[in-house]
Amino acid sequence: MTLFPALYPALPWLTLAALALEALLGYPDALYARIRHPVVWLGALIGRLDRAWNRTSRSATARKAAGVVAELVLVAVALAVGVAAQALLSRLGGFWGTLATGLAASSLLAQRSLHRFVAAVPNALRQRGLEGGREAVSHIVGRNPASLDEAGVARAAIESLAENFSDGVVAPVFWLAVGGLPGLLAYKAINTADSMVGHRTPRHEAYGWAAARLDDLVNLPASRLTALLLILAAWTRGGAGAKAALAAVRRDAGRHRSPNAGWPEAAMAGALGLRLAGPRTYGDVRVEDHWMGDGRADATAADIDAGLSLYRRSLALLWGLALVLAL
């Protein structure tokens, strides 16, 4: 089912257009400097709702209810903006309408930027050593980089690649293909809210409950699809990687503290012959998580390169899937 039944035949082409335009153009720095980014706009709304409704003087029950209402408001605004934008752009008709809408949608995909930020980590490790690797990986992970050795830096980069492939590429593409621009905007609103308020901290434990639970729900299909894409990509490389990736997903994905992150991380770990996740430190808090995969823990810059190669193969499969749906 789609939010635009009459436009359903065009949605796979819209998805392909968004993928191609984002891969070609990314989000230009000049445009960001002038108008920022849609996620920044969503973040401003989320922050304003948080400041207005998440008052520490209220009870936990009241703050939890306020978080639910805030999430409903956020999604309603995102859907309304998406409906208006898609209706306006589709008035161009045919090819030009699809191209214009695809250009708007491309701003909410991250295939190009994800590759760039992750590829910076092995380059930094080779050129500037451990301190360079720590600085580079700090841009893509939330954990304390000072606690990481070289293997920890490499594992963190690969884990971020796997998880953000799901959250930043496959999930937006899925919701774009299902619901057009409104579905994509609603997904990004939910995902951004989770990243801002969906934490188990004294301030957001109650208020962020709805954001975290809804994000878990909307990422469920994409996380499974991402794992499948990674397994198939490993199969195209030959060897035992696909079999190991499938075994890791079956054994370990459900043991991750996140209901979704374990799927792509386990698939990536098995395909590369590594162990990912495990105990980690976020700020001053140590998180005891299960290992994904049963391979080596001593990852290297070369393993990040191998992960990026697997990511590119998986992207090709995702593009192929969109093309098959379009045809």
Summary of the structure (lengths in Angstrom):
residues: 327
radius of gyration: 19.8
end to end distance: 18.4
largest distance: 59.0
contacts: 1151
relative contact order: 0.13
helix: 75%
strand: 4%
